[in-house]
Amino acid sequence: MYSNSMIQSNLSRIQAAVAAAAAGRAVKIIGASKTVSSERIREAYNTGMRSFGENRIQEAIPKIENLPDEIEWHFIGHLQSNKVRDAVRYFSWIHSVDSSRLLHLIDKEASKQQKQISILFEINLGGEETKHGLAPELLKEVLDASGNLDHVTIRGLMAIPPFFEDADKVRPYFRRLKELASTHPSLTELSMGMSHDYIVAVEEGATMVRIGTALFGERL
């Protein structure tokens, strides 16, 4: 049984840790709500959370339709081309763009829906075959090929680095993502860090952290 007080306590602890690590910078805490019920998301909303991230379009739609309109929804999972229409309809941010083709599909669909979408390029920092994302060396090529986008704004980068029990071992990956973004002045957002390693991510420059278990408790 999860309670509003538990989520409030968790959020307060996360906010304090983020503030200490950020040293005055603004960092957005995104509630990673995969498999989390609408009721528990509403509890987090009632404690002040306004940004939530979903990994699966079909799971997300009923939640989004039944929760307050002022919530800012972030799509943080792998996006298939046949799900672009719903992603554009239901989300304000897409964190997981990994090709020029997908970028242009999103822009085309956003044009049809007359909506502006903020996107992040997902970077596969560890070269892991089991993970999606652009190889770091391809970022410039994709940015150069992006052309004129009327309904998409490229805001920054996202990464899910390899997992280490010792969160400090992830630090070089976060540092690499920041260095990569710094070579392109328009890339101001860094979505990196989850429940296990978000403090290290913030110390290394994250502007967004995606927190699931540390906020909502262990997934049922």
N, C-alpha and C positions, 0 to 999 in steps of 0.2 A: 504494500500500500504506500503510495507516494502522496506527500502532502504539500500544500502551498508553502508551509513554513520551511520544509526541507529544500525546496527549490529556491526560496528566498535566501536561506542560509548559504546555499551553494553559490548563488549569484553574487552575494556580498563578498564571499571569499575570493571568487574569481575576479571581481572588480578591483578588490584591494591588491591582488597579486599583479594584475595587468597595470594598474596605476603605478605600482612600485617599479615595475620593469620598464615602463614606457618613458619614465623621466620627463613627464610633461607633454608627451605627444598624445594625440587623440588616436585611440584604437577602438574599432567597432567589434563588439562581441556578438557573434552570430550563433544562435542556438541551433546546433545540428540535430534536426528532429526526425531523422530516419527511424521508422518503427515506433516513434513516440505518438501517442494518441492526441487527438484534438483537445481533449480535456486537459491533458498535462501541458500542452503548448499554451492553452488559455491561462493556466495557472502561472506560467512563466510570463506571459503577457501582462497579467495582473500585478506582477512584481516590478514591471517597468520595461521588460524586454520588448523590442520592436523589430528586431531582425532575426529571421529564421532561415535555415538552409535545408533543402530537401535533395535527396539523391535520385529519387525515382518519380517520374512524371505522374504515373497512374496512382501512386500512393499519395502524392501531394495534392492532386486536384480536389478531392473531397475535403481535405483539411482547409485549403485556401478558400474554398467556397463557403465554409462554415465558420470562419474566424474573421476578426475585424479587418475592415478594408485598409486601415492605416498600417498594417504590418507590411514591412518590406521583405519580400521573398527573394531568396538567392538560390539559384540552381547550382548545386555543387557536385553533382554526379556526372558520369560520362553521358554525353548527349548524342543520341543517334539522330541521323538526318530526318527520319520519319517522325520524330518527336519535336521538331523545331517549332511547328505551328503552336502546339500547346505550351512549349517553353516560353515562347514570346508572349503568348496570351496571359500566362499566369505569373510570370516572374519579371522582376525589374533588373536583376543581375544574373548573368550566366558566367560562372567561374571557370568553365572547363572547355573552352574553345581550343581545339588542337590542330586546326588546319585552315588554310585560306578558303577552301571550299565551304567549310562549315560557317565561317565568318560571313561569307557572302550570302549563304542561305538564310542566316539569321537576319541580315540587313534587308533582304528581299521580303521576307515574311513580316518584319517590323514595318516596312513601308506599306504593305497591304493593310496592316492593322492600325496604321498611323500611330505608332508607339515608338518611344525612344528606349533603347536597351543599352545598359552598361555591360561590357564584357571584359573578362580577364583571359589571357592565354595561359593554358596549363602547360607547365614545363616538367618534363621527366628528368629530374636532376640526377637520379641514380642509374639511368639507362636500363631500368628494369623492364623486361619484356612483359611482365604481368600488369604493368601500369600504363595508362594512357598518357598522352602529352607530347608536346614537341621536344625534340632534342634541342638543347640550348643553342647549338650552332645554327639552327634553322630559323631562329626568331627573327633576325634581321631580314631574311629572305621573305618571310611571311608578312612582316610589316611593310616591306617595300611593295609587295604585291596586293596590299589591302585596297589600294585605290581610294576613290571617293565614296565614303559611306555616309549616307544621309540620316540613317536611323539607328546607327550603332556607334557607340563611343568606346574606343579601346582605352581602358582605364589602368591596366596593370597586369600583374602576373600572379599565378597561383601554383602551388606545388604541394605534393604529398611525398615527402622524402622517405627513404628506407626507414624501417622501424628499428630502434635500438632500445633495450631496457634502460640504458643510461641515456637520458634525454640530452645530455650535453654533447654526446657524439653526433647528434643531428645538427649541431651548430654550424659546421662548415657548409652544409647544404643550404641552410637559410641565408648564410652570408653570401653564398654564390648567387642565390636568387636576387638578393638586393643589388649585388654588383652588376648582374645582368640587366636589371631594370634601370640602373643608373646610367647605362650607355644610351638610353632612350628617354630623354627628359619628359616626354608625355606620359610615361608609365609611372604613375605616382602611387598606385595601390599595390600592396603586397598581401595576398591572402595566404597565410602560412601559419601552421601551428594548430594542433588539436588538443584534446584533453591531456594527453601524456606529455606534450612538449611545448605547450603554448607560451610558457614563461620564457623559455629560451628563444622562441620565435619572436616574441615582443622585444626582447633584449637586442635581437638582430635586425629589427626594423619593421616587423609586421604592422600593417595598418588594419588588418582584419584577422580575427582568429575564429575558428569553427569548433565550438565546444558542445559536445554531446553528453558523454557519460558524466563528466565532472559537474554538469549542470543538472541533468535529469535523473542521474543515478544509472545503475546498470540496466541495460536494455532487457526487456522481458522476452 
